[in-house]
Amino acid sequence: MLNRISPRLLLLIGLIGFVLAFAGCTNPLVDSLVVSPTTASLNVGQTAQLTATGTIGHGSNHPSTTQDDTDSVTWTSSVPAVATVSATGVVTGISAGTTTVTASMNGYTGIISATATVTVSGSSSGSGVPPGSTLVSISIIPSSQSVAVPTQTTQFLAIGTLSSGATVDVTDLVTWSSSSAQIATIGATTGYATAVGQGTVTITALYTTNGTTLTATATFTVLGGTTEEYTAVTIVPSSQSVSASGQTGEFIALATSGTTGLEEDVTNSPQITWSSTIPSIATITSGQASGNGITTGVSQGTSTIVAELTNPDGSLVSANASVDVTLTAAPEPLLSLTIIPSTISVDNLLDQGQFLAIGTYSTSPTVRDLTNSVIWLTSAPSVFPVNTNGTGTPSGGANAGVVTADGVGSATIIAEATDPTTGSIQTATATFSCPLVLPTPTTAGSCYPDSEASALLSTLTVYNEGLNTTDWLVTAPSATGTPDVLHCGPGSSAAGFGGSVCVATYPVGTTVTLTAPAGAGAFGGWSYNCVATSAVTAAGPNTCEVNLTYDDTVGAIFN
């Protein structure tokens, strides 16, 4: 016999099912979404928490309710380079600017969203490292960047990680450097990089505190532009005399860089060609791996020695010297000259090294110390000066051949000896260097360009403040006095020059004369820091002088 279920029991079962079904709806779709706060202001490296609140209000029989959807929405930043946002709504300032942070989710009517505006200032708050915290590592963001052509700029940031795991912006607390100023420069305290010439450099950030050093590196590539060009060649010595009996003499070629103004020994460079205008009087070696520039007397007379250097862009620079060949035999000739040691490398700025010049003669004594009688020369007099014949020596008289490291890099040191009887000249070369080695947590650095080094050299930057983009031109000599090495502006006819911004390095205290030649465009004047030394006229020429007490920028106005 079947049991019957009463209508009252059926109604009770239905009510229970409805309640259970409603109770199972634990996350109903929301009708609207709000992000709070709607605006936030951060410094670089600071963070802020955003929250997302959803409102449920659909249906006429139920009052509106709200719920925390911070962890349920999808968070995005319109400009991640300004500020990033995590999956839980934590915003972190990256660089100066403004970004829109959006929270979105699937709502009752489809995808719904809400936004907040985040503004980031350009510097970190306070010192960047909170008191009592320890910085354990640093990194550079981005790790690599590239620009199309010289003069374009970009920003690198240094981000430090604390022992707590938190990150802070330390861009203005590290020391920035570029591995090659001929390719790119970077602000020592700003991380702001400027392209100079084609190539790739390593950007280094160095943080030092309480004896601990942290480093990080990135790469910066300049895709366009030209490689470094030479603007002038000088032959040392400019003349000498040898005997027609086969006596030899040596010439050295020094080329002036158009980028740095420094001179470099190119005697044996594959870019240079040596020649004698009258080989029947004197010959000269050329095209060898080493030993170029050696002239040999053949017969009586005078010949011109020519050194011709070909730049990568095909432009040529050259220099002449003369060799006088006599019929007299060379009595007691100076057969050779040697510098010992052949290389000296120092570790610290202002360190010194002593070179000796040793001459070999045909008669006894065959080996003689000529250190204080030869003429000493250096390819980088503003960076690695050398004492010569008592000139530049301290009171009391130090030996000649002493080189001082006033900066980072290397130089060719030249000793030039003249035979008092024949007038023939022998030369020898050596290398002096103070290489930059950045310190690490376990090893000390060397020749690091700290505040002491920055006071030794200064950088001059020249640009046009006016509207003329066709034929303006500014010229200036190099640090070694070579005229018109700096060619800034499209009015330059020199191959490889004519950029809109020009940079050159000079010793601190140097007074540099800038010239806007006649026909360089409608000239309107110089910036305040370059004192005019000629009447300012639109037709030109116009000159001014700037005294480089530190890095300086001079603007010229061409309209």
Phi, psi and omega in degrees: 000128182280140175276137177269142176263127185287152178302325181295323179291321178299320179296321180295318179297320179296318179297319179298318179297322179296315179298317180296321179296318180293320179295331181285350179272078189275342183223071182294156180290140183270157180267330181211166185220141179227135174256134177227143353290160182281340175224148179213141178241128183230157164268163177302129179095344179278161180233160177211147180262124172257147178237149178243126181242124179261147178243130179252120183216005182285150183097136186274348185262003185231136177289157179292141177228159179239157178211152179279113180249021183305319182270359182258337183278169173257123184261137176219153175243133182290332178228085182301336179291339177269313179206142176254161178224136182274175180293346180252013175086015178273120182261136179236127177287130182251311180208168184297138179149191180229139178222157176254124178259128185242135172249128182223152178199169178281118182251187183295327182255012183123204179287125177239155183210166175212156186230163171220149179259128182241125178247130182244129177279169189274002181220156179283154181282145177061218182272354182094326178248114182300148178303137180085352180266156180239129176276123185255340179198159174227155175218156180254132174237137350288164182284343176206143177217160176215152175231164187280316188218163175302155182082345176287153186234164176202164183245130170254146177241144174252121181247125180258147177251126180275166179298337178281350183097349178286158179244147179222153177276123181237027183305318183269006178254346180264166173256123183263145176210156177246141182289343178209111178290345177285341178258314180203147173247162179213139179298128187298335181236003185244336185074014182267112188260144179233128179286138180243309181214169184295139177141188180232135178238161172262125177265127183241135172248129184237125179239124182231130176204135177051039178081000179256135182239130176240140180228157173211152182228157174213170179244146179227122185245131173255111189285322184253192181093183182241158177285168184300134179250155173261139184255345181200155175232138177235136177258131178240126352283170181282341177200154174200167183237136177226165181270148178289355179284007179104011179296146182246158173218160184241133172251147178237138179252128176244127180253141181263125179286133176287344181271312186257340185080357180275158180259147183226141179287115181240021183307318183252017180290142176294347180280346188251145178235128177260145176206157175245130183292333177230085183299338180287345175263314179209140176253167176211142182280145181202153175078011179266163177293330177204166178082020177280162179083010179270117179260146182232129178287134181244310180211166185295140178144188180232134178233153177263130177264129183241130172246118183241122183249131180257120177285161179302332180274004178094350178289154184241142168229145185213167178212155180239150170220168181237148175233126180256121183256125182252162178272347181289141175290150182276101178287131181046057184292148170280105188287322183200163178226135182228139174259130175233137353288169181283337177218144172227131177233128179248164186256338188234148175300143182073003171293156181236158175222145183252122172258148175243142176253119183245122179258144177247124184249166180278344180236162182289141356285127187287334180244123184225144177278113183251017187307316185266007179243343178278167172264128180258136179230157176225144180283347180225073186296334181278343182251319181230074179291151180232138176286136180219129176049039179084346181289129177080004180275153179294162176300138186106341172076090173275163178298151169288170180082009179268123181251140180244137179272100176266000181193192185256142177131214180210164180214154173268125179258131186238133172249132183234117183245134179251126177290120185295338183272313186261341184081000179290154184239132173246144179230158176213156182230155174212173183237133175239133184216153172226083188287142177281118175235114182288140179289155175238173179301339184245347182230148179279148177274177177217149179052033182288127185282076178277201184299331180295318181287324182296340179276356184265326182233152178226156182248129177256127178243132181238137178208172181257123179271351185268195185260351182289122179240012187249312189222021178284154184203135172229134178236159178201154178283166176279175179296337180264007174093000177293122186291150172055035177287321178277119176237100184249124176120155182290351178282357182284134176265354180288133181297136177086004181238178177110018179290162181282342176225131180239145182228138176214153182252137181222157172294145177300139182095353179289138172259116185254132178263121176261142182231129168255099188292164178300141179082010183273010182114169181290104185277135182243354178134173180252162174290165190302330187273003177242109187281121182296133178247005175218160178298134182280114178230153181293329184277333180081181358287157180230138179229155174210163180236136176237129179265114186275094173270345175195187177304136184218152179235128181244128176256136173250148183248113175239126184247000000 
